[in-house]
Amino acid sequence: MRRSLVLTEESARHWFRASLPPHVKRDLIPIPAEDLWRLTLADVRGFASVYVAATAAILVFIT
């Protein structure tokens, strides 16, 4: 399969996103990069629960 070097739509920089029909791209919401790096309470809870579960599993394995 050959692909042209020029995208069909210049605002969509990724090849897969450029190949999507317009009615699919209409529902995509751009997320700012700053929001992706922000810690939330759910992130802290998830980390704490995995840490406690891993520590408990290691302690059970050792004893």
N, C-alpha and C positions, 0 to 999 in steps of 0.2 A: 504494500500500500504506500503510495507516494503522498506526501504532505507538502503543501506549498509553504514557502518561507514567510509569506505575509498572512497574518491572521485575518479571519473574516470580520472581526470586531476588535478595534484597537484598545478598547477599555478592558477587555478580558485578556489578561496577559498569559494565563495558563492555557495550554492547548486543550485540556478537557473542558475547562470553563468556556472557552471560545466556541467549542463544538456544541454546547447546550442550546436548545431552542430558546427564543426570547421569553416564552411564558414560564419557563423554569427559572430563568435568571431573575425574573421580576420579584420572586419571593426571597431571594438571598439578601441577608442583612449584613452589611459590612461591619465587622467588629474592630474597633481601634486596637492597635498593638499594646497600648498601655493597659487595657483591661485584661489582656491575656496573662499579664505578669502579676496581677493583683491577687494577694492571698485572701481567701474568704474563710469564714468559720467552718464551712463544709470541708475545705482543704485541710485545715488543722485537725478537725475531728477524724477525718480519714487517715491522716498520717499517724495520729495518736492511737487509733484502733489497730492499725496494722503493726505498729511498733509493739504494743502490748501483746497482741496475738503472737507475733514472732518471738518475743522474749519468753512468753509462756510455753510455746512449742519447744524452744531450745532448752528451757529448764526441765521440761518433762522428758525430753530426749536424754539429757545428761543424767537425771536421777533415775 
